[in-house]
Amino acid sequence: MNTAFDRITINPGSMNGQPCSRGMRLTLRRVVKAVAAYPDRDELKQDYPEIDDEDIRQALEFAAISLDDQILTYRCSP
């Protein structure tokens, strides 16, 4: 994995300090949600022309390493 996130910016004065793509007002959360909502990459790029493949790759990688490997136990109700 490439951990040099050169397209991810964090500015406490913008977007409440949330990680964004290339200093735009486009949070990584929004990028990841867009990828999930648009399985067709071409359709995603039509609605979000400012996002390119490297933005998507870095957003997904950042999200993946931000997840905790903690194991949670869930009880199912009958």
C-alpha positions as CSV (number, residue, x, y, z in Angstrom):
1,M,0.0,0.0,0.0
2,N,1.1,3.5,-0.8
3,T,0.8,5.6,2.4
4,A,2.0,8.9,0.9
5,F,-1.3,10.6,0.7
6,D,-0.3,13.6,-1.4
7,R,-3.9,14.3,-2.5
8,I,-5.4,14.3,1.0
9,T,-5.5,17.6,2.9
10,I,-6.6,18.3,6.4
11,N,-7.2,21.9,7.3
12,P,-8.8,22.7,10.7
13,G,-10.4,25.9,9.2
14,S,-12.1,24.0,6.3
15,M,-14.9,21.4,6.5
16,N,-14.4,21.1,10.3
17,G,-11.0,19.6,9.8
18,Q,-12.2,16.6,8.0
19,P,-9.8,15.0,5.5
20,C,-10.5,16.4,2.0
21,S,-9.4,15.6,-1.5
22,R,-6.8,18.1,-2.8
23,G,-7.9,21.0,-0.7
24,M,-11.4,21.0,-2.3
25,R,-14.5,21.1,-0.2
26,L,-14.9,17.4,-1.0
27,T,-14.4,15.2,2.0
28,L,-13.0,11.7,1.8
29,R,-16.2,10.5,3.4
30,R,-18.1,12.0,0.4
31,V,-15.7,10.4,-2.1
32,V,-16.1,6.9,-0.4
33,K,-19.9,7.3,-0.3
34,A,-19.9,8.3,-4.0
35,V,-17.9,5.2,-4.9
36,A,-20.4,3.0,-3.0
37,A,-23.4,4.8,-4.6
38,Y,-22.0,4.7,-8.2
39,P,-20.8,1.2,-9.1
40,D,-20.3,2.6,-12.7
41,R,-17.1,4.7,-12.5
42,D,-18.0,6.6,-15.7
43,E,-21.4,7.6,-14.1
44,L,-19.6,8.7,-11.0
45,K,-17.2,10.9,-13.0
46,Q,-20.1,12.5,-14.8
47,D,-21.7,13.6,-11.5
48,Y,-18.3,14.3,-9.8
49,P,-16.0,15.5,-12.6
50,E,-13.5,16.9,-10.1
51,I,-12.7,13.4,-8.8
52,D,-10.1,11.3,-10.6
53,D,-8.9,7.7,-10.2
54,E,-6.0,8.7,-7.9
55,D,-8.4,10.7,-5.6
56,I,-10.6,7.6,-5.4
57,R,-7.7,5.2,-4.7
58,Q,-6.2,7.4,-2.0
59,A,-9.6,8.0,-0.3
60,L,-10.3,4.2,-0.2
61,E,-6.8,3.5,1.1
62,F,-7.1,6.2,3.8
63,A,-10.5,4.8,4.8
64,A,-9.1,1.3,5.0
65,I,-6.1,2.1,7.2
66,S,-8.4,4.3,9.4
67,L,-10.5,1.2,10.3
68,D,-9.8,-0.6,13.5
69,D,-9.2,-4.3,13.4
70,Q,-11.2,-4.7,16.6
71,I,-13.5,-7.7,16.7
72,L,-17.0,-6.9,17.8
73,T,-19.4,-9.5,19.0
74,Y,-23.1,-9.0,18.1
75,R,-26.0,-10.8,19.6
76,C,-28.9,-11.6,17.3
77,S,-32.4,-11.2,18.8
78,P,-34.7,-14.2,18.3
